[in-house]
């Protein structure tokens, strides 16, 4: 088996070129799943809030790459003991709110009193506001008031959300290591709770949000997402590895930036 060719002259490149390369090496958008740690950190009375997704390699490649990457990444949800936390690219990464993750919340600003570790996490509510891209997984097949329910769920998860992606009830739970490119805009993701003859669910969400902001301006003043999009997970190589399948499959890769539809 032949080894891959190596480029050994990187350090000799001009600084401007090296910095351009590190910027091009910025990792793609991740969907990060948080949970209570099964281990209790030293000095912490409760298990901290953690993600098991690996730390981006660009933070450890060298001091120069780390300096560049720290412009994007922040350590959030750090326990009061000072150890741990999760690296977030707050402009690009998404935080996942599935049924279990939503149990961590009691309202728009505070963690649930049921979880003592959350109350012992530094700046928990402020950290949650910083990650303004969210994935909301709706798992109920109850059709009644679906549009209002979805809007309230997103607002409840993050009142300052910028990008909101909705996974439908037929979608599996997000696994550790899921990337944004593992998802695709899918108008059929809410089949069973939304009938297509009514029109696009994405469109109804936008219209309903506009109505609520007009009639309930104080309650909805902060909730101004750029996009509300229904999505589904699909079979990328990355997803197949997450589920234990390593054979490469052919798939079409999308440029998934959730641009609003032109009228």
MARDOMI-190129 format. One record per atom (N, C-alpha, C): x, y, z. Coordinates in steps of 0.1 Angstrom, whole numbers, plus 2048, in hexadecimal, padded with zeros to 3 digits. Example, Ala and Ser with C-alpha at 12.3 -4.5 7.8 and 13.67 -1.06 7.14 Angstrom:
BEGIN
8847C784E/87B7D384E/8847DF84E/8807EA847/8897F5847/88180084F/
***
This chain:
BEGIN
8087F4800/800800800/80980C800/8078157F6/80F8217F5/80B82B7FF/815832805/81283D80F/80E849807/80685280D/80285E807/80E868806/80F86F7FB/81A8797FA/818884805/82388980A/823893815/8298A080F/8248AB814/8298B8811/8318BD81D/83E8BE81B/8478C1827/84B8CF827/8468D781E/84B8E581C/8418EF822/8378EB829/82C8F482D/8328FF836/83B8FC83F/840907848/848911840/84C90E834/85491882C/84C921824/83F91E824/83692781C/834935823/83193F81C/82F94C822/82494C82C/824954836/81A953841/80C95683B/80B95F832/7FE96282C/7F8955825/80094D81E/7FB941818/7F7937822/7FF93582D/7FC92C837/7EF92F83E/7ED93C840/7E0940847/7D493E83E/7D6940831/7CB93D827/7C892E827/7D2926828/7D0917828/7C8913835/7CC919840/7C591584D/7B791A84C/7B4925846/7A692A845/79E92183C/7A491C831/79D913828/79B90582F/7A390283A/7A28F6841/7978F684C/79090184D/786902857/77C8F7856/77A8EF861/7718E4860/7638E785C/75C8DE856/74E8E1852/7458E085E/7398E585C/72F8E7866/72B8D986D/72C8D987A/7288CD881/71B8CE888/7148C388B/7088C3894/70C8BC8A1/70D8C48AB/7128C08B8/7078BC8C2/7098B08C7/6FF8AA8D1/7058AA8DF/6FE8B18E8/7028B28F6/6FB8A98FF/7018A4909/6FB89B913/70289D920/6FD89792B/703897938/70E88C937/71A88F93C/72588693C/72287A946/72786F942/72586394B/730863956/73A86C955/74586D95F/74487A966/74887A972/74888697A/75688C97A/758898975/76589E975/7698A2983/7778A2985/77C8A5993/7798B4996/7738B59A2/76F8C39A7/7628C79A3/75A8BF99B/74D8C2996/7438BA99E/7398C09A4/72F8B89AC/7268B09A3/7258B3996/71C8AC98D/7248A9980/71F89E979/72589C96B/7238A8962/72D8AC95B/72B8B8952/7248B5945/7208C093F/71A8BF932/7258BE927/7248B391F/72F8B0916/7298AC908/7328AC8FE/7308A68F1/73C89D8EF/7398928E8/7438888E5/7498898D7/7468948D1/74C8978C4/75A89B8C6/7648968BD/7728998BF/7748A88BD/77F8AD8C4/7838BA8C3/7898BC8B4/7858C78AD/78A8C989F/79A8C889F/79F8C0895/7AD8BE894/7B58CB892/7AF8D588B/7B68E1888/7BA8E8895/7B48E58A0/7B88EC8AD/7C58E58B2/7C98DA8AD/7D48D38B2/7DF8D18A8/7DD8D689C/7E88D3891/7F58DA895/7F48E7898/8008EE89C/7FB8FB8A3/8049038A8/80190F8AF/7FA9198A5/7FF91A899/7FA92388F/7EB92088B/7E9913889/7DB90F886/7D2911892/7D790F89E/7CF9118A9/7CB9208AB/7D59298A8/7D29378A9/7C793B89F/7C7935893/7BD938889/7B093388E/7B0926892/7A391F896/79C9268A2/7A492B8AB/79E9328B7/79693E8B3/7979438A7/78F94E8A2/7809498A0/77F93C89E/77293689B/76C92E8A7/7759288AF/77091E8B9/7709258C7/7669218CE/7659258DD/7629198E5/7679188F1/76490D8FA/757911902/74C90A900/74090D906/73C90290F/732904918/72D8FB922/7388F592A/7418FD92F/74C8F9937/7468F8946/7498ED94D/7458EB95B/74B8F5964/7468F7970/74B900979/7598FC97E/75C8EF97D/7698EA982/7748EF978/7708F496C/77A8F9963/77F8EF959/77C8E295A/7818D8951/7768D4947/77A8D293A/7718CE930/76A8D9929/75E8D6923/7588DF91A/7588DA90C/7518E1903/7508DC8F5/7548E88EC/75C8E58E2/7608EF8D8/7558F18CE/7508FD8CD/7469018C3/74C90B8BA/74990A8AD/74A9148A3/73C91B8A4/73B9268AB/72E92C8AE/7279328A2/72F934897/72993988B/72392E882/729922883/726918879/72090B87F/72590788B/7208FB891/7118FC895/70B8F0895/6FD8EF89A/6FC8E78A7/6F38EB8AF/6F18E38BB/6E48DB8BA/6E48CE8BE/6D88C68BB/6CF8C58C7/6C28C88C5/6B88C78CF/6AE8BC8CC/6B28B08D0/6A88A48CF/6A08A48DB/6978998DC/68E8988E8/6958988F5/6A18908F6/6A888F902/6AF89C905/6B58A38FB/6BC8AF8FD/6B38BA902/6A68BA8FD/69D8C5901/6998C3910/69B8B7915/6988B5924/6A28BD92C/6AD8C2926/6B68CA92E/6B18D8930/6A78DC92A/6A28E992A/6958EA933/6948F593A/6878F8941/68090493B/68790C934/68291892E/68B91E924/68992A921/691931916/69F93491B/6A2935928/6AF93A92C/6B6931937/6AF92793D/6B5920948/6B5911946/6BF90A94B/6BF8FB94A/6B58F5954/6B18E9952/6A78E395B/6AD8E1968/6A58E3973/6A98E0980/6AB8D1983/6A58C997A/6A78BB97B/6B68B697A/6BD8BE973/6CB8BB96F/6D58C4977/6DA8BF983/6E28C798B/6EF8CB984/6F48C397B/7008C6974/6FF8D296B/6F28D5966/6F08E195E/6F28ED966/6ED8ED972/6EE8F997B/6FC8FB97F/7058F197D/7138F3981/71C8F5974/7168F8969/71D8FB95D/71E90A95B/72A90F958/72C91D957/72492394C/71D92E94E/716936944/70E92D93A/707924940/6FF91A938/6F692192E/6EE92A933/6E493192A/6EB939920/6F5941924/6FC94991A/70394190F/709936913/70F92D909/7059288FF/6F9925904/6EF91F8FB/6EB92A8F1/6EA9368F5/6E79418EC/6F19438E1/6FE9408E5/7099428DB/7089398CF/70392D8D1/7029248C6/6F49268BF/6F492F8B5/6E79338B0/6E292B8A4/6E99218A1/6E5917896/6E090B89E/6D390789C/6CE8FC8A3/6C78F289A/6C78E589E/6BF8DA898/6B58D68A2/6A88D789F/69D8D38A8/6978C68A2/6988BC8AA/6928AF8A6/6848AD8AC/67A8AE8A3/66C8AC8A7/66889D8A5/6658968B0/6628888AE/6548848B1/64B88E8B2/63D88B8B5/63588A8A8/62C8808A6/62487F89A/61788689B/61588E8A6/6098968A7/6098A289E/5FF8A2895/5FE8AC88A/5F98BA88F/5F18BA899/5EA8C689E/5F48D18A2/5F28DD89D/5FB8E88A0/6098E689D/60D8DE893/61B8DB890/6238E788E/61E8F1886/6268FD883/629905890/61F907898/62190F8A4/62B9078AE/6298FA8AE/6318F28B7/6408F38B3/6438F28A6/6518F28A1/6579008A4/64F90B8A2/6559188A4/65891A8B3/64F9158BC/6519178CA/65C90E8CF/65E9028C9/6698FA8CD/6779008CA/6789068BE/68490D8BA/6879198C3/67D9218C5/67E92D8CE/6829288DC/67C91D8E1/67F9188EE/68E9148EF/69390D8E5/6A19098E5/6AA9148E4/6A891E8DC/6B192A8DB/6A99358D5/6A693F8DE/69E94A8DA/6A59538D0/6B39518CF/6BB9598C6/6C09518BA/6B99478B6/6BD93E8AC/6BE94589E/6C9941897/6CB94788A/6C793E87E/6CB931880/6C7927876/6C091C87E/6B4918879/6AC90D880/6A9902876/6AE8F6879/6AC8EA871/6A28E1878/6988DC872/68E8D3878/6908C5873/6938BC87B/6938AE878/6858A887B/67F8A1871/67289B873/67188F87C/66588A87F/66387F888/668872883/66A871875/66F864870/67E86486F/68586F872/69486F872/69A86987E/6A586287C/6AC85C888/6B2867890/6B686489C/6BD86E8A5/6CB87189F/6CF87D8A1/6DC88189C/6E787A8A4/6F187489D/6FC86D8A4/7088768A6/7118738AF/71D87A8B1/72587B8A4/72A8868A0/732887894/72A88B888/71D88E889/71589287E/7198A0879/71A8A186C/71D8AE865/7118B485F/7128C185C/7068C7856/7048C1848/70F8BD841/70E8B7834/7078AA834/7058A4840/6FD897841/6EE899840/6EA8A683F/6DC8AA83F/6D98B0832/6CC8AE82E/6C78B4821/6B98BA823/6B78C581D/6AA8CB81E/69F8C1818/6958BE820/68C8B481C/67D8B8820/6758BC816/6678BF819/65F8B481E/6648A781C/65C89B820/66089782E/66889E835/66D899842/66289984D/6578A084A/64C8A0854/64089984E/642890845/637888841/63088084C/62388184D/61C87B858/616885861/61D891862/61889B86A/6158A8862/6188A8855/6168B384D/6138AF83F/6078B3839/6038AF82C/6078B9822/60D8B3817/6148BC80D/60A8C5806/5FD8C1805/5F38C97FE/5F28D7805/5F68D8811/5F68E5818/6018EF813/60B8E980D/6168F1808/6238EE810/62D8F680E/63A8F3815/6398F6824/63E8ED82C/63E8EF83A/6488FA83E/6538FB836/65D906838/656913836/64E91482C/647921829/63D925834/63591B839/62C91D844/633922850/63F91C853/64692085F/64A92F85E/64F933852/653941851/64794A852/63C94684C/63094F84C/62A95085B/62A945862/625945870/62E94D879/63C94C877/64595487F/64296387D/640966870/63D97486D/631979874/627970874/61A97487A/61C97688A/62396C890/62596D89E/62D97A8A2/63797D89A/63F98989D/63799689C/62C996893/6249A1892/61A9A289D/6159978A2/60A9978AC/60F9958BA/61B98F8BC/62198D8C9/6309938C9/6319A08C6/63F9A58C4/6489A38D0/6439A58DC/64C9A48E8/6519958EA/64898C8E8/64C97E8EA/6569788E0/65597E8D3/65C9788C8/6679828C3/66A98C8CB/6739978C6/6819928C3/6869888CB/6949848C9/6959788BF/68A9718BC/68B9668B3/68A96A8A5/69696B89E/696970890/69F967888/69C95A887/6A495187F/6A4955870/6AF953869/6B095685B/6A994B853/6AA93F858/6A4934851/69D92A85A/692924856/68B91A85D/68990E853/691903854/6928FA849/68F8EC84F/6878E4848/6848D684B/68F8CD844/6958C484B/6A18BD846/69F8AE849/6A88A6843/6A9898846/6B7894845/6BB88984D/6C888484C/6C987B83F/6D487A838/6D587282D/6E286B82D/6E4861824/6EF857825/6FC85D81F/703864827/711868823/71A85E828/72785E824/731855829/733858838/73286583C/73486884A/729862853/71C86384E/71185D855/71284D856/71684784B/71883984B/722834855/72D83C857/737839861/73183B86F/729845871/72384887E/71A83C882/713836879/70B82A87C/71281D87A/71F81D878/726811877/72880A86A/72481285F/72680D851/73181484B/73B80D846/747814841/749813832/74080C82B/74180B81D/73C818816/74481E80E/74082B807/7358297FE/72B8337FF/7208337F6/72083F7ED/71A83E7E2/7198497D8/70E8527DD/71085F7DE/7068687E1/7098767DB/6FF87D7DA/70088B7D5/7038947E0/70D89C7DF/7108A67EA/70A8B37E7/7048B97F1/6FD8C67EF/7058D17F6/7038DD7F0/7088E97F6/6FC8EE7FF/6FD8EB80C/6F18EC815/6F38F981D/6EF904818/6F091081F/6E3916823/6D8910820/6CA914824/6C792281F/6CA925813/6C693280E/6B793380C/6B093E810/6A293F80E/69E93E800/6929387FD/68E9367EF/68A9447EA/68D9467DD/68A9537D6/67B9537D3/67595E7D6/66695F7D3/6639617C5/
***
